[in-house]
């Protein structure tokens, strides 16, 4: 069998962190998420109501050099509890928030 060089291949995994949404609860305007990532990849945010229906979605490119602020306009959402699913690089984080009217 042919000789092989001992070459180690490092596969970098994407790490990202999401702060709690602010403000929470939110009454009007926008809710923001602060997202940090170790890679320049797109992050998507899907907002679901308690029935599991997608009510908002957005995508934003992450800059690994800064804390990325992603804002969602919540004017079309009714009062209630919502689940934000934030995904980046094959990983996902969930954050709840409340809309007051």
Secondary structure, DSSP 8 states (H G I E B T S, - for coil): ---------------EEE---BSSSB-SSEEEEEEEESS--EEEEEEE-TTS-EEEEEEEE--TTS-EEEEEE-TT--SEEEEEEEEETTEEEEEEEEE--
